Amino acid sequence: MANNPSSDPEVNQTPDSEFSPAELQSLVRVLSKLSNMQLSSAKSSANFLSDPSSVYYLHPALKSKNKLGFIDGTIQKPNKDDPTFIAWDKCNTYVVAWINLSLSTEIAQSVAWNEIAVDLWVDLKHMYYHGDLFKIAELEEELHTMKQGDLTITGYYTKMKAVWE
């Protein structure tokens, strides 16, 4: 019985079940605000996915509505004849729109053909999420050579944490 998907509340929960009409209106307002938001110069940079001030603000927003699974692959596209398909499609469309509104026009145009959120997210990660190896090596060197000196333990920890992050 444990393997029966119908006994799992997460499987039976339609992706749209968290949205009331008021929440849908709120989401539309948020999407509108996002389209007008100036995210930072990282929005159009080649490494925008690693900048917390750009696309990563989506994680808490998607997680708060149980939609993070649309980009991490845990909420998978059902068959078209599945009763949850319409709800999945609606939520997927919102997530794709939300991601696209978070991108610069140039980047959004390069991934405009993606209609499935997880595919869009994977493509963005493959295209842009690569660490700057020289910067990483520089930061590792800084961490290895860092000395406490006259700093308090708290000050030293804060300095190390700032470099680490």
Steps between C-alpha positions, in 0.01 A plus 500: 500500500795732561586489129148597398524857368136568586581462872763774482343844567780673304413302186126557535542870561449685175769758434234774495335404828678772700365784286172663596357764261644771728842334491487477122431875485787555740729288283404704194588819692833348607575397141420852388732648763774256405478609139563859608768417757857602438687196628860619469768482239528128577166457324674509165838366598627159403499389862159630606386171658770523766399850609250496788367840393376363169315177429547332838228712658271259313588209729324633812204621294460167321558304820236702686239387248628142472617572145874439542440151364431653160866601465665218693307227317310358797167615353499322168280562199203260508354341188247716317218262595591523871243703700782710651641604161300824469604615849861398435503685167360817659757500781784412263401796281513732802843372601637535144362854481645585838844377399485677163401827668809464718734489201640771280328523162804356327518195726122448493507498121766229501275267701158614375427164340500325841143437612577269793645664812748225586634498143534879506683489833735223385578688177575819694728312736684334211540829314597730783574329830869440498731620766783737430787260565753778552275675753437171681875431522560855623237465773633160607849649527362789706329255737813287539723799577255690722625569853302610803752763603337767718147395404264355757373147442172647377677744270725227362205267444303776328795580274544132408129454440489806273781357285343154502163626380 
